[in-house]
């Protein structure tokens, strides 16, 4: 069983046991204050938009920074010029939690993505209820109907949607549901290996008007110029930032590398 299979099986088991009434959750979500505009923050950023991630561990690397304080890390990212945050809320495989997201979001004024494996409508609504401004949909993890339904529900709730792809075929599926914020993950979710040329290769499949986000495999400023040249105006960076001794400077260095 691959990493992705194992993670999805665990999340689908939890989703299958969730008997909460969806319409009541949606009603609760409708009464919340409006989200901060995640996609718009990326567009409005002067230069490269950095989505800085709070991640304690990963299945392939183990512990990265298990004792990090999400609020303090979020503040450092914001000081460094991050446009948005990405917060892992998966407990079992990444050591995250909704509490991490809430603590980080309360500490800053920038928008926050719930980074998790969304496999049900309940997951989408929960993202809104826990305070996220955007939700992640991974094309490789969903069938066409799920992808379309979850995307539509998220937009109805006021959430922005980062639709994650890995190749041209997945980009086509993302575009077919009207995705306007598309990530290209350079990490293979089957093997968890990284191909640092993947995003540049796939960039040609992304039309103008789509906000492009390069994800994974970005270890420092030297990785930015080819991505910027390929039209990626945003990057999502986790591991190298949570391992940094000075996360604010690390974010600033990434932004300065785009030219």
C-alpha positions as CSV (number, residue, x, y, z in Angstrom):
1,X,0.0,0.0,0.0
2,X,1.4,3.4,-1.0
3,X,1.6,6.5,1.3
4,X,-1.4,8.0,-0.4
5,X,-3.4,4.8,-0.2
6,X,-2.8,4.5,3.5
7,X,-3.6,8.1,4.2
8,X,-6.7,8.2,2.1
9,X,-8.0,4.9,3.6
10,X,-7.6,6.3,7.1
11,X,-9.4,9.5,6.2
12,X,-12.2,7.7,4.3
13,X,-12.8,5.4,7.3
14,X,-13.2,8.5,9.5
15,X,-15.5,10.1,7.0
16,X,-17.6,7.0,6.7
17,X,-18.3,7.0,10.4
18,X,-19.3,10.7,10.4
19,X,-23.0,10.9,11.0
20,X,-23.4,14.6,11.6
21,X,-26.1,16.3,9.6
22,X,-24.5,18.1,6.8
23,X,-27.2,20.7,6.3
24,X,-26.9,21.8,10.0
25,X,-23.1,22.2,9.6
26,X,-23.6,24.2,6.4
27,X,-26.2,26.4,8.3
28,X,-23.6,27.0,11.1
29,X,-20.9,27.9,8.6
30,X,-23.2,30.4,6.8
31,X,-23.4,32.4,10.0
32,X,-19.7,32.9,10.4
33,X,-17.8,36.1,9.5
34,X,-16.6,36.1,5.9
35,X,-13.2,34.5,5.2
36,X,-10.1,36.4,4.3
37,X,-9.5,36.2,0.5
38,X,-6.8,33.6,0.0
39,X,-6.6,33.7,-3.8
40,X,-6.9,37.5,-3.9
41,X,-4.0,37.8,-1.4
42,X,-1.8,35.8,-3.8
43,X,-2.9,38.0,-6.7
44,X,-2.4,41.2,-4.7
45,X,1.1,40.3,-3.6
46,X,3.9,42.5,-5.0
47,X,6.2,39.9,-6.5
48,X,6.4,36.3,-5.5
49,X,3.6,35.2,-3.1
50,X,4.9,32.7,-0.5
51,X,2.4,30.4,1.2
52,X,4.3,29.5,4.3
53,X,3.4,26.2,5.9
54,X,3.2,25.0,9.5
55,X,4.0,21.3,9.5
56,X,5.3,19.3,12.5
57,X,6.2,16.1,10.7
58,X,5.7,14.1,7.4
59,X,5.2,10.4,6.6
60,X,8.4,10.3,4.6
61,X,10.7,12.5,6.7
62,X,9.4,11.9,10.2
63,X,9.7,14.7,12.7
64,X,10.5,18.1,11.2
65,X,9.7,20.5,14.1
66,X,7.3,18.6,16.5
67,X,7.4,21.3,19.2
68,X,6.8,24.3,17.1
69,X,4.4,27.0,18.3
70,X,2.0,27.6,15.4
71,X,1.2,31.2,16.5
72,X,4.8,32.2,16.8
73,X,5.7,30.5,13.5
74,X,2.8,32.3,11.8
75,X,3.9,35.7,13.2
76,X,7.4,35.0,11.9
77,X,6.1,34.1,8.4
78,X,3.9,37.2,8.3
79,X,6.9,39.4,9.3
80,X,8.9,37.8,6.6
81,X,6.3,38.8,4.0
82,X,4.3,35.6,3.5
83,X,1.1,36.3,1.6
84,X,-0.7,33.3,3.1
85,X,-0.3,30.4,5.5
86,X,-0.8,26.7,5.0
87,X,-1.6,24.7,8.2
88,X,-1.5,20.9,8.4
89,X,-4.5,19.7,10.3
90,X,-4.0,15.9,9.8
91,X,-3.1,14.4,13.2
92,X,-2.2,10.8,12.4
93,X,0.4,11.3,9.6
94,X,1.5,15.0,10.0
95,X,1.0,15.7,13.7
96,X,-1.3,18.7,13.0
97,X,-4.7,19.7,14.3
98,X,-7.5,22.2,13.9
99,X,-6.1,23.9,17.0
100,X,-2.9,24.6,15.1
101,X,-4.9,26.3,12.4
102,X,-6.9,28.3,14.8
103,X,-3.9,29.4,16.8
104,X,-2.0,30.5,13.7
105,X,-4.9,32.3,12.2
106,X,-5.7,34.3,15.4
107,X,-2.0,35.5,15.5
108,X,-2.0,37.0,12.0
109,X,-4.1,39.0,9.5
110,X,-3.2,36.9,6.4
111,X,-5.4,34.2,5.0
112,X,-5.0,30.5,5.9
113,X,-5.3,27.3,4.0
114,X,-6.5,24.1,5.7
115,X,-3.9,21.6,4.4
116,X,-5.4,18.2,4.7
117,X,-6.8,15.2,2.8
118,X,-10.3,16.3,1.9
119,X,-12.4,13.3,1.2
120,X,-16.0,14.3,2.1
121,X,-18.4,17.2,2.1
122,X,-18.1,17.2,5.9
123,X,-14.3,17.9,5.6
124,X,-15.1,20.9,3.4
125,X,-17.5,22.4,5.9
126,X,-15.2,21.6,8.8
127,X,-12.5,23.7,7.1
128,X,-14.9,26.7,7.2
129,X,-16.0,26.0,10.8
130,X,-12.5,25.8,12.1
131,X,-11.7,29.2,10.6
132,X,-9.9,28.4,7.3
133,X,-10.1,30.7,4.4
134,X,-9.2,28.1,1.8
135,X,-9.4,24.3,1.4
136,X,-7.2,21.9,-0.5
137,X,-8.6,19.4,-3.0
138,X,-6.1,16.9,-4.3
139,X,-7.1,15.7,-7.8
140,X,-5.3,12.3,-7.3
141,X,-7.4,11.6,-4.2
142,X,-10.9,12.3,-5.6
143,X,-13.1,11.1,-8.4
144,X,-14.6,13.5,-10.9
145,X,-17.9,13.8,-9.0
146,X,-16.2,14.4,-5.6
147,X,-13.9,16.9,-7.1
148,X,-16.8,18.9,-8.7
149,X,-19.1,18.6,-5.7
150,X,-16.5,19.6,-3.0
151,X,-15.3,22.5,-5.2
152,X,-18.8,23.8,-5.6
153,X,-19.6,23.4,-1.9
154,X,-16.4,25.2,-0.9
155,X,-17.2,28.2,-3.1
156,X,-20.7,28.3,-1.8
157,X,-19.3,28.6,1.7
158,X,-17.0,31.4,0.7
159,X,-13.8,29.4,0.7
160,X,-11.2,29.6,-1.9
161,X,-10.0,26.3,-3.3
162,X,-6.4,25.2,-4.0
163,X,-6.8,22.3,-6.5
164,X,-3.6,20.3,-6.4
165,X,-2.3,18.5,-9.5
166,X,0.7,16.4,-10.5
167,X,0.6,16.2,-14.3
168,X,-1.2,17.5,-17.4
169,X,-4.1,15.0,-17.1
170,X,-4.8,16.2,-13.6
171,X,-4.6,19.8,-14.7
172,X,-7.3,19.0,-17.3
173,X,-9.5,17.6,-14.6
174,X,-9.0,20.6,-12.4
175,X,-9.8,23.0,-15.2
176,X,-12.9,21.0,-16.1
177,X,-14.5,22.0,-12.7
178,X,-13.6,25.6,-13.1
179,X,-10.6,25.7,-10.9
180,X,-8.9,29.1,-10.9
181,X,-6.2,28.4,-8.2
182,X,-4.1,25.4,-9.3
183,X,-1.1,23.9,-7.5
184,X,1.4,21.6,-9.1
185,X,2.9,19.4,-6.4
186,X,6.4,18.2,-7.3
187,X,6.1,15.4,-4.7
188,X,4.9,12.1,-6.0
189,X,2.1,11.1,-3.6
190,X,2.7,7.4,-4.4
191,X,6.4,7.3,-3.6
192,X,6.8,10.7,-1.9
193,X,9.9,11.4,-4.0
194,X,10.4,14.9,-5.4
195,X,10.9,15.9,-9.0
196,X,12.1,19.5,-9.0
197,X,11.4,19.9,-12.7
198,X,7.8,18.8,-12.6
199,X,6.2,22.2,-12.1
200,X,8.0,23.7,-15.0
201,X,7.0,20.8,-17.2
202,X,3.4,21.0,-16.3
203,X,3.2,24.8,-16.5
204,X,2.4,24.8,-20.2
205,X,-1.0,23.1,-19.4
206,X,-2.1,26.0,-17.2
207,X,-3.9,28.8,-19.0
208,X,-3.7,32.5,-18.3
209,X,-6.1,33.6,-15.6
210,X,-5.3,30.6,-13.4
211,X,-3.2,31.5,-10.3
212,X,-0.3,29.0,-10.4
213,X,1.2,27.6,-7.2
214,X,4.3,25.5,-7.2
215,X,4.4,23.0,-4.2
216,X,7.1,20.8,-2.6
217,X,10.7,20.5,-3.4
218,X,11.5,24.2,-2.8
219,X,14.5,24.1,-0.5
220,X,15.8,27.7,-0.9
221,X,16.1,30.8,-3.1
222,X,17.9,28.9,-5.8
223,X,14.8,27.0,-6.7
224,X,12.7,30.1,-7.3
225,X,14.0,31.6,-10.7
226,X,12.9,28.7,-13.0
227,X,9.5,28.5,-11.3
228,X,9.0,32.3,-11.6
229,X,10.1,32.2,-15.2
230,X,7.5,29.4,-15.9
231,X,4.7,31.7,-14.6
232,X,4.4,30.5,-11.0
233,X,3.5,33.6,-9.1
234,X,3.1,31.7,-5.8
235,X,5.0,28.9,-4.0
236,X,3.9,26.7,-1.1
237,X,6.9,26.0,1.1
238,X,6.9,23.8,4.2
239,X,9.9,21.7,5.2
240,X,12.7,24.2,4.5
241,X,10.8,26.9,6.5
242,X,9.9,24.8,9.6
243,X,13.5,23.6,9.8
244,X,14.9,27.2,9.5
245,X,16.5,29.0,12.4
246,X,15.1,32.3,11.1
247,X,11.8,31.6,9.3
248,X,11.1,35.3,8.6
249,X,14.4,35.8,6.8
250,X,13.8,32.5,5.0
251,X,10.5,33.8,3.6
252,X,12.1,37.1,2.6
253,X,15.0,35.3,0.9
254,X,12.5,33.3,-1.2
255,X,10.6,36.4,-2.2
256,X,13.8,38.2,-3.2
257,X,14.8,35.4,-5.5
258,X,12.0,36.1,-8.0
259,X,13.0,38.4,-10.8
